[in-house]
Amino acid sequence: MINKMAANTKNISALLTGLAKRNYYNEAEYTDDFLKSQIFPDLSDDEYASLLKRCSTYVKVSIS
């Protein structure tokens, strides 16, 4: 259980980092599809869209 939680934490951190690089450092290679394929390939498109929306909001609020 702890290993799964640690992996989830690393994945969320990687997603937040990818979003920040794309949105604030203009690194266009960090597309939604790229991030999903590299970090969350097992999530359904709907699950990933929901997670992406939450994480994108978090990044925007954290930066402002």
C-alpha contacts under 8 A as a table, 3 or more apart, distances in Angstrom:
res1	aa1	res2	aa2	distance
1	M	4	K	5.23
1	M	5	M	6.35
2	I	5	M	5.01
2	I	6	A	6.11
3	N	6	A	5.03
3	N	7	A	6.14
4	K	7	A	5.06
4	K	8	N	6.15
5	M	8	N	5.05
5	M	9	T	6.17
6	A	9	T	5.06
6	A	10	K	6.24
7	A	10	K	5.09
7	A	11	N	6.11
8	N	11	N	5.01
8	N	12	I	6.11
9	T	12	I	5.20
9	T	13	S	6.08
10	K	13	S	5.03
10	K	14	A	6.08
11	N	14	A	5.01
11	N	15	L	6.18
11	N	39	I	5.96
11	N	40	F	7.45
12	I	15	L	5.04
12	I	16	L	6.16
13	S	16	L	5.14
13	S	17	T	6.10
14	A	17	T	5.05
14	A	18	G	6.08
14	A	39	I	7.23
15	L	18	G	5.04
15	L	19	L	6.16
15	L	35	L	6.71
15	L	39	I	7.08
15	L	55	C	7.62
16	L	19	L	5.14
16	L	20	A	6.15
16	L	55	C	6.37
16	L	56	S	7.58
16	L	59	V	6.78
17	T	20	A	5.12
17	T	21	K	6.12
18	G	21	K	5.12
18	G	22	R	6.16
18	G	30	Y	6.00
18	G	35	L	7.02
19	L	22	R	5.12
19	L	23	N	5.93
19	L	30	Y	7.18
19	L	56	S	6.84
19	L	59	V	7.46
20	A	23	N	5.21
20	A	24	Y	5.44
20	A	25	Y	6.97
20	A	59	V	6.82
21	K	24	Y	5.64
21	K	25	Y	4.81
21	K	26	N	6.40
21	K	27	E	5.63
21	K	30	Y	7.36
22	R	25	Y	5.82
22	R	26	N	4.96
22	R	27	E	4.58
22	R	28	A	5.54
22	R	29	E	7.44
22	R	30	Y	5.58
22	R	31	T	7.58
23	N	26	N	5.73
23	N	27	E	7.50
27	E	30	Y	6.29
28	A	31	T	6.55
29	E	34	F	7.55
30	Y	34	F	6.00
30	Y	35	L	6.22
31	T	34	F	5.10
31	T	35	L	6.18
32	D	35	L	5.24
32	D	36	K	6.13
33	D	36	K	5.15
33	D	37	S	6.07
34	F	37	S	5.19
34	F	38	Q	6.08
35	L	38	Q	5.25
35	L	39	I	5.75
35	L	40	F	7.37
36	K	39	I	5.39
36	K	40	F	4.83
36	K	41	P	5.63
36	K	48	Y	7.13
37	S	40	F	6.02
37	S	41	P	4.68
38	Q	41	P	6.45
40	F	43	L	5.68
40	F	48	Y	7.47
43	L	46	D	7.98
43	L	47	E	5.90
43	L	48	Y	5.87
44	S	47	E	5.18
44	S	48	Y	6.12
45	D	48	Y	5.14
45	D	49	A	6.01
46	D	49	A	5.07
46	D	50	S	6.26
47	E	50	S	5.26
47	E	51	L	6.26
48	Y	51	L	5.02
48	Y	52	L	5.85
49	A	52	L	5.02
49	A	53	K	6.10
50	S	53	K	5.22
50	S	54	R	6.39
51	L	54	R	5.19
51	L	55	C	6.10
52	L	55	C	5.14
52	L	56	S	5.87
53	K	56	S	5.15
53	K	57	T	6.19
54	R	57	T	5.24
54	R	58	Y	6.24
55	C	58	Y	4.92
55	C	59	V	6.20
56	S	59	V	5.18
56	S	60	K	6.26
57	T	60	K	5.15
57	T	61	V	6.11
58	Y	61	V	5.23
58	Y	62	S	5.97
59	V	62	S	5.10
59	V	63	I	6.16
60	K	63	I	5.36
60	K	64	S	6.32
61	V	64	S	5.35
